Amino acid sequence: MGKVNLNVKYCLINKEDEYNIKGIYQNNIIKFFDKDNKMIIDKTNSILTRITNNEKIEFNFLKNTCLITDLKDNIKVNLEINVLELINEDNYFLVNYAIENNKFKLIIKII
């Protein structure tokens, strides 16, 4: 598909954000920049990867895990997540998940 327009919506603990942005969609992988973060969604495996200057956070929504890697010291922390809802369609990706008692939501629409 190549370059695409994306509608991104986050619902974090105390923050809700929605915006349109350009990204790349190829081989069932969506890549885009969210402020200073590189975001990669592997739709085949339902994995969200967020890469910052200091860390890499990989959410595997099929295995209910989150792996946080400190890029400077290569320290890894593995967290269990609870996936409440996962919808992974051609032009739409929605995930509701919880870490401990905190709930999160991410919606990506290819428009």
ZADRENZA-933666 format. One record per atom (N, C-alpha, C, O): x, y, z; residue in one letter. Coordinates in steps of 0.02 Angstrom, whole numbers, plus 50000, padded with zeros to 5 digits. Example, Ala and Ser with C-alpha at 12.3 -4.5 7.8 and 13.67 -1.06 7.14 Angstrom:
<pts>
506604971650390A506154977550390A506604983550390A507124983450423A506424988850354S506844994750357S506455000250394S506705005750402S
</pts>
This chain:
<pts>
500404994050000M500005000050000M500435006350000M500255011249967M500985006450036G501425012250039G501185017450088G500945015750142G501235023850069K501035029350113K500285029450122K499905028650074K500065030350185V499355030550201V499225036050251V499675038350286V498605038250254N498375042850306N498095038650362N497705033950351N498275040350423L498055036650482L497675041250529L497855047150537L497165038650560N496825041950616N497015037950678N496865032050683N497355041250725V497605037950785V497235040750845V497165046750852V496995036250887K496645038350948K496915034351007K496935028151006K497145037951058Y497385035051120Y496915036751176Y496675042351180Y496795032151218C496455033451282C496905030451335C496895024351347C497305034751367L497755032451419L497435033851487L496855035651490L497815033151540I497535033651607I497155040251617I496555040151632I497485045851608N497165052351618N497205056651556N497145062751560N497295053551499K497405057451438K497045054151379K497045048051372K496735058251339E496435055751277E496685060251221E496665066351227E496905057251167D497195060951112D496965057851046D496925051751041D496825062050998E496625059550932E496925064250880E496885070350887E497215061450827Y497505065450775Y497565061450711Y497535055250711Y497665065050655N497785061950591N498525062850574N498815068050588N498815057850543I499525057850529I499655053450468I499255049150452I500215054550436K500415050250380K500855044650406K501245045650453K500785038850376G501185033150395G501325028850335G501155030650278G501645023250346I501795018450293I501465011850312I501535009450368I501115008950264Y500785002550274Y501024997850220Y500854998750161Y501404992850240Q501694988250192Q501794981450225Q502014981150282Q501624976150190N501704969250215N501364968350283N501634964950327N500774971250290N500364970750350N500694973950412N500544972050469N501144978750401I501474982450454I501354989950443I501454992550388I501134993250496I501015000550495I501585003750534I501735001750591I501895008950504K502435012750537K502245020050535K502035022650484K502345023450592F502235030650594F502595033550654F502805029950699F502675040250654F502985043650710F502445046950752F502015050450726F502475045850816D502025048950865D502455053550908D502765051350956D502455059950891K502895064850922K503615062550913K503855062450857K503965060750967D504665058550960D504735050950960D505295048350962D504185047350958N504185040050961N504065037050892N503645039450854N504425031750877K504285027850817K503805022250837K503935018550884K503255021750801M502745016750816M502725011650759M502725013550700M502695005350776I502645000050727I502094995250750I502104992750806I501614994050706I501084989150721I501144983450671I501054984350611I501294977650697D501314971450657D500614968450662D500454965050711D500204969650611K499514967350612K499464959750608K498974956950633K499934956450577T499914949150572T499964945950641T499604941150656T500404948550683N500524945650749N500224949650806N500314947850864N499874955050791S499564959450841S500074961850892S499984961250953S500624964650866I501164967250908I501244974750895I501294976950838I501244978650949L501374985750946L502054987050976L502194984951032L502494990550939T503154992250963T503214999850963T503075003150913T503425002551020R503545009751028R504285010551043R504535007751092R504635014451002I505355015451011I505485022851024I505295027150984I505805024251081T506005031051098T506765031351097T507095026451079T507045036951117N507775037451120N508075032951173N508645030751167N507685031451226N507945027751283N507685020651291N508005016551323N507115019251261E506825012651273E506425010051214E506215013851169E506325003551215K505905000151166K505374996451206K505534992451250K504744997651189I504184994451224I503814990251172I503574992951122I503754983851185E503424979351138E502824976051172E502914972151219E502234977551147F501614974551171F501434968851125F501324969951065F501394962851151N501154957151112N500454955551138N500374952551190N499954957751099F499264957151121F498994950051116F498484948551147F499314945751077L499094938751074L499374934651132L499074929751153L499954936651158K500264933051213K500164936551281K500394934151332K499824942351280N499684946151341N500314948151378N500354947651439N500824950451341T501454952551372T501664959451347T501464961751294T502074962551388C502384968951371C503114968451392C503264967251451C503564969251344L504284968951358L504564975951350L504524978951297L504864978551405I505174985151404I505924984151406I506184980851451I506274987051357T506994986451353T507314993351358T507164997751319T507754994251407D508145000351413D508704999951361D509124995451365D508705004451313L509175004051257L509895005851277L510365003751242L509985009551331K510665011251352K510995005451389K511575003751375K510645002551436D510934997351479D510704990251461D510944985451490D510254989651412N509974983251390N509644979451447N509654973251449N509344983151493I508954980151548I508254978851522I507954983151491I507994972751534K507334970851509K506864969451567K507044966151616K506254971951559V505734970751608V505134968051571V504914970851521V504864962451595N504294959251563N503684960151608N503694958351667N503144962851580L502514963951616L501964959851585L501954958651524L501504957751626E500914954351601E500374959551589E500264963951631E500044959151533I499484963651518I498854959351509I498894953451495I498284962551518N497654959151509N497294962351449N497074968051453N497244958651395V496914961251335V496164960351344V495924954751350V495804965851345L495084965851356L494704965251291L494164962251288L494984968151237E494664967951171E495194969051118E495634973351125E495154965151065L495624965851009L495234964950944L494934959650933L495244970050902I494944969750836I495484971450786I495774976950789I495634966950741N496174967850693N495904966350624N495924960650600N495644971550591E495354970850524E495814974250474E496324977250493E495644973850409D496084976450357D496314983650369D496914984950370D495854988250379N496024995250387N495894997950457N495815003950467N495854993450506Y495654995350573Y496004990950624Y496014984850618Y496274994050676F496594990450731F496374993650796F496494999550807F496054989750839L495824992250904L496054987450957L495984981350950L496324990051011V496494985851068V496324989551132V496504995351141V495964986151176N495844988351245N496234983651289N496164977551284N496654986351333Y497044982051376Y497144985351444Y497044991351452Y497334981251492A497444983751560A498114981251585A498324975551573A498454985651621I499054983951658I498894985551731I498784991251749I498884980351772E498654980851841E497944983751839E497514980751808E497814989351871N497134992151872N497044997851823N496525001251825N497534999051780N497495004651733N497285002051664N497574997251638N496785005351634K496525003251569K496765007951515K496835014051526K496895005151456F497145008851399F496775006751336F496495001251332F496755011251287K496435009751223K496845013051168K497065018651174K496925009351113L497265011951053L496845010150993L496645004350985L496705015050951I496325013850889I496735016850831I496935022750834I496855012950780I497185015350719I496725013850661I496535008050650I496545018950623K496135018150563K496535020550503K496825025950505K496545016650451I496845018850388I496295022250349I495785019250333I496405028850335I495875032750303I496085034850233I495705038250198I
</pts>
